[in-house]
Amino acid sequence: MRPHVGRDVGRYLRDLAVRLDELAPAVIAGTPDAAHQMRTTTRRASACLAMFGPVLLLSDDAGLRTELAWLTAELGAFRDAEVLATRLPGGHEVPIRVGEALTETLAKATTDLRAALESARFAALPLALAEVGATAKPRPRRSDLRRAVRRGWQRTVRRHAAYLAAVDEHLRDEALHEVRKSLRRLRYACDALGTSCGSRLAAGAAEARAVQEVLGEHHDAVVSLSLLRGLALTERDPARLAAYALLFDVETTARDRALARFETAWPQLEPHFGPR
């Protein structure tokens, strides 16, 4: 592990701050994938602060994490609407009300996100992130960094246990979403350390990404099913109900396939993050 890994993480945070500034005009202009890239940037910063803040003696990271969570939520609302607007048609006939709901949701999320990025609150965020990155302790102990990553893995295991203990479908889906978020934080923390994390954790981060992506497919299907279920409740036309049923079957199949893939992939994580 390099002796100046703390300095490296500080530089990583400062680079993320620059990235936020660079992406803002593209997101406001509606450039494809810009919002996704910005959300990834905020999540990387949040993961780094959550995992290594105490180890690197970062200043005021709690307040900054609150601001990053705010921006991530704004970006998330937009990205969820954007994904649904692309996902649900999928070559199938879509009831008019579904299209209208997707259009309205995306329009509102777009307006809200632009307002957020043009606010003084956002303008202060990259500066604060760069300042916190500059305070990183330059020579953290190797054992402290490894302990931080182990805590991240233990958190993920606890969330997986909650999934196994879920007594109904709704609780199961919520628990899997928490597993996904925890895996993402773990992976991004390893990315922040770069080659300093060692080959075992680097391989684990790659494996975590694959599992996280499977859980992302599961979550997208769950969100789609929730929207379809809500809209279909007030539908009376037989033809449109049939269209809802078809879409519901498609998304249910996608959800179940993703769940099966996750259950196959989960055991492969333990050798990378668990005790030797």
C-alpha positions in Angstrom: 0.0 0.0 0.0 1.5 3.4 -1.0 2.6 5.5 2.0 0.6 8.6 0.8 -2.7 7.0 0.2 -4.4 9.6 2.3 -3.1 12.3 0.0 -4.3 10.2 -3.0 -7.8 10.0 -1.5 -7.7 13.7 -1.0 -6.8 14.3 -4.6 -9.5 11.9 -5.6 -12.1 14.0 -3.8 -10.7 17.2 -5.4 -11.0 15.6 -8.8 -14.6 14.7 -8.1 -15.3 18.3 -7.2 -13.9 19.5 -10.6 -16.0 16.8 -12.3 -19.2 18.2 -10.7 -18.4 21.7 -12.0 -17.7 20.4 -15.4 -20.8 18.3 -15.7 -23.3 20.9 -14.5 -23.7 22.8 -17.8 -24.1 19.5 -19.7 -26.8 18.3 -17.3 -28.7 21.6 -17.6 -28.4 21.4 -21.4 -29.9 17.9 -21.4 -26.7 16.2 -22.8 -27.3 12.4 -22.9 -25.9 10.5 -20.0 -24.6 13.7 -18.2 -27.1 13.3 -15.3 -26.0 9.7 -14.9 -22.4 10.7 -14.8 -23.0 13.4 -12.2 -25.0 11.0 -10.0 -22.1 8.6 -10.2 -19.8 11.4 -9.2 -21.8 12.4 -6.1 -22.1 8.8 -5.1 -18.4 8.2 -5.3 -17.8 11.3 -3.2 -20.4 10.1 -0.6 -18.9 6.6 -0.4 -15.4 7.9 0.1 -16.5 10.3 2.9 -18.6 7.6 4.6 -15.9 4.9 4.4 -12.8 6.9 5.1 -13.8 10.2 6.7 -12.9 9.1 10.2 -9.6 7.4 9.1 -8.4 10.4 7.1 -9.6 13.0 9.7 -11.6 14.8 7.1 -13.1 18.1 8.3 -16.8 18.7 8.3 -17.6 15.6 6.2 -21.0 15.1 7.8 -22.4 18.4 6.5 -20.9 17.8 3.1 -22.5 14.3 3.0 -25.9 15.9 3.6 -25.4 18.2 0.7 -24.2 15.3 -1.5 -27.3 13.3 -0.5 -29.5 16.3 -1.5 -27.9 16.5 -5.0 -28.0 12.7 -5.4 -31.7 12.7 -4.6 -32.4 15.4 -7.3 -30.3 13.5 -9.8 -32.0 10.2 -8.8 -35.5 11.5 -9.4 -34.5 12.6 -12.9 -32.6 9.4 -13.7 -35.4 7.2 -12.5 -37.9 9.1 -14.7 -35.5 8.9 -17.6 -35.0 5.2 -17.3 -38.7 4.4 -17.0 -39.5 6.6 -20.0 -37.0 4.4 -22.0 -37.7 1.1 -20.4 -41.4 0.6 -20.3 -42.2 1.0 -24.0 -39.7 -1.8 -24.8 -41.4 -2.7 -28.2 -44.8 -3.3 -26.5 -48.0 -1.3 -26.9 -48.2 1.1 -23.9 -51.5 2.5 -22.6 -51.8 6.2 -23.2 -52.0 6.9 -19.4 -48.6 5.3 -18.9 -47.0 7.5 -21.5 -48.6 10.6 -20.1 -47.5 9.7 -16.6 -43.9 9.1 -17.7 -43.9 12.4 -19.7 -45.2 14.4 -16.7 -42.8 12.8 -14.3 -39.8 13.4 -16.5 -40.8 17.0 -17.2 -41.1 17.8 -13.5 -37.8 16.0 -12.6 -36.0 17.9 -15.4 -37.3 21.3 -14.1 -36.4 20.5 -10.5 -32.9 19.3 -11.4 -32.2 22.4 -13.5 -33.3 24.6 -10.6 -31.1 22.7 -8.2 -28.0 23.0 -10.4 -28.6 26.7 -10.9 -28.9 27.4 -7.2 -26.4 28.8 -4.7 -26.6 25.6 -2.8 -25.1 23.6 -5.7 -22.5 26.3 -6.4 -21.1 25.9 -2.9 -20.9 22.1 -3.1 -17.9 21.5 -5.4 -15.9 24.1 -3.4 -16.8 22.4 -0.1 -15.8 19.0 -1.5 -12.4 20.3 -2.7 -11.8 21.9 0.7 -12.6 18.7 2.6 -10.3 16.7 0.2 -7.5 19.1 1.0 -7.7 18.1 4.7 -7.1 14.4 4.2 -4.6 12.9 6.6 -1.5 12.1 4.5 -0.3 8.9 6.2 -3.2 6.8 7.5 -2.3 3.4 8.9 -2.8 0.5 6.6 -4.8 -1.4 9.3 -7.2 1.5 9.7 -8.0 1.6 6.0 -8.5 -2.2 5.8 -10.7 -2.0 8.9 -12.8 0.7 7.2 -13.3 -1.6 4.2 -14.2 -4.5 6.4 -16.8 -2.5 8.2 -18.3 -1.7 4.8 -18.5 -5.4 3.9 -20.0 -6.2 7.3 -22.6 -3.6 6.7 -23.4 -5.2 3.4 -23.7 -8.7 5.0 -26.1 -7.3 7.6 -28.3 -5.9 4.8 -28.2 -9.2 3.0 -29.3 -10.9 6.2 -32.3 -8.5 6.3 -33.1 -9.6 2.8 -33.1 -13.3 3.8 -35.3 -12.5 6.8 -37.9 -10.5 4.7 -41.3 -11.9 5.2 -43.0 -10.5 2.1 -42.2 -9.3 -1.4 -42.2 -5.6 -0.6 -39.7 -6.0 2.3 -37.6 -8.3 0.2 -37.4 -5.7 -2.6 -36.5 -2.9 -0.2 -33.8 -5.0 1.5 -32.3 -5.8 -1.9 -32.2 -2.1 -2.8 -30.3 -1.6 0.5 -27.8 -4.4 -0.4 -27.3 -2.7 -3.8 -26.5 0.7 -2.2 -24.1 -0.9 0.3 -22.3 -2.7 -2.4 -22.0 0.4 -4.5 -20.5 2.3 -1.5 -18.0 -0.6 -0.9 -17.0 -0.6 -4.6 -16.5 3.2 -4.8 -14.5 3.2 -1.6 -12.1 0.6 -3.2 -11.9 2.7 -6.3 -10.9 5.7 -4.2 -7.9 3.8 -2.9 -6.9 2.8 -6.4 -4.1 0.3 -6.5 -3.5 1.0 -2.8 -6.4 -1.3 -1.9 -4.5 -4.4 -3.1 -5.3 -7.1 -5.7 -7.8 -8.9 -3.4 -10.0 -5.9 -2.8 -9.6 -4.7 -6.4 -10.9 -8.0 -7.7 -13.7 -7.7 -5.1 -14.7 -4.3 -6.3 -15.0 -5.7 -9.9 -17.2 -8.5 -8.6 -19.3 -6.1 -6.5 -19.9 -4.0 -9.6 -21.3 -7.0 -11.5 -23.6 -7.9 -8.6 -24.6 -4.3 -8.2 -25.6 -4.1 -11.8 -27.8 -7.2 -11.5 -29.5 -5.6 -8.5 -29.9 -2.4 -10.6 -31.9 -4.4 -13.1 -34.0 -5.8 -10.3 -34.7 -2.4 -8.9 -35.7 -0.9 -12.3 -38.2 -3.7 -12.7 -39.6 -3.2 -9.2 -40.0 0.6 -9.9 -41.7 -0.2 -13.2 -44.1 -2.7 -11.6 -45.0 -0.1 -8.9 -45.9 2.5 -11.5 -47.9 0.0 -13.6 -49.8 -1.3 -10.6 -50.8 2.1 -9.5 -52.0 3.2 -13.0 -53.9 -0.1 -13.7 -56.0 0.2 -10.5 -58.2 2.9 -12.1 -58.3 1.4 -15.6 -61.6 -0.1 -16.8 -61.1 -0.6 -20.5 -60.4 -4.4 -21.3 -58.0 -3.7 -24.1 -55.9 -1.3 -22.0 -56.0 -3.7 -19.1 -54.6 -6.4 -21.3 -51.8 -4.1 -22.3 -51.0 -3.5 -18.6 -51.0 -7.2 -18.0 -48.5 -7.8 -20.8 -46.2 -5.1 -19.4 -46.6 -6.4 -15.9 -45.6 -9.9 -17.1 -42.5 -8.5 -18.9 -41.3 -6.6 -15.8 -42.1 -9.5 -13.4 -40.0 -11.8 -15.5 -37.2 -9.3 -15.6 -37.3 -8.9 -11.8 -37.3 -12.6 -11.2 -34.5 -13.3 -13.6 -32.4 -10.6 -11.9 -33.1 -12.0 -8.5 -32.0 -15.5 -9.6 -28.8 -14.1 -11.0 -28.1 -12.2 -7.8 -28.5 -15.3 -5.6 -26.0 -17.1 -7.8 -23.5 -14.3 -7.7 -23.7 -13.3 -4.0 -21.5 -16.2 -2.7 -18.7 -15.1 -5.0 -18.2 -11.8 -3.0 -17.2 -13.5 0.3 -13.7 -14.6 -0.8 -12.8 -11.0 -1.7 -14.1 -9.1 1.3 -14.5 -11.7 4.1 -11.9 -12.9 6.6 -8.9 -14.7 5.1 
